[in-house]
Amino acid sequence: MACGRTGIIRSLAKRHDRQARSLAVRDAVAGGWDPAAYARASGNAAPLDTPPLF
């Protein structure tokens, strides 16, 4: 809980941002997987050629 991993978003602004981001990601991949569209919608600033953590 000290690390903020409770899953509860108490701030209304952050909750709205998360919901908007979720809808944007869903719309971006609705027609099929597109890594660039997903990165733009999710707000991922990492370059697409960066290897994933896992």
C-alpha positions, 0 to 999 in steps of 0.5 A, a space after each residue: 500500500 505504501 508504494 501506491 499499488 492498491 488499485 484504488 484511484 482516489 483522485 477524480 482527475 487521475 481516474 478520468 485520465 485512466 478511463 480516457 486512456 483505456 478508451 483511447 487504447 481500445 479504439 486504437 487497436 480495434 482494427 487490429 494490432 498496431 504498435 505505433 497506434 497503441 504507443 500513441 494512445 497509451 502515452 508510452 514515450 519509449 521508442 518502439 524499438 526498445 525491448 520490453 522489460 519481460 
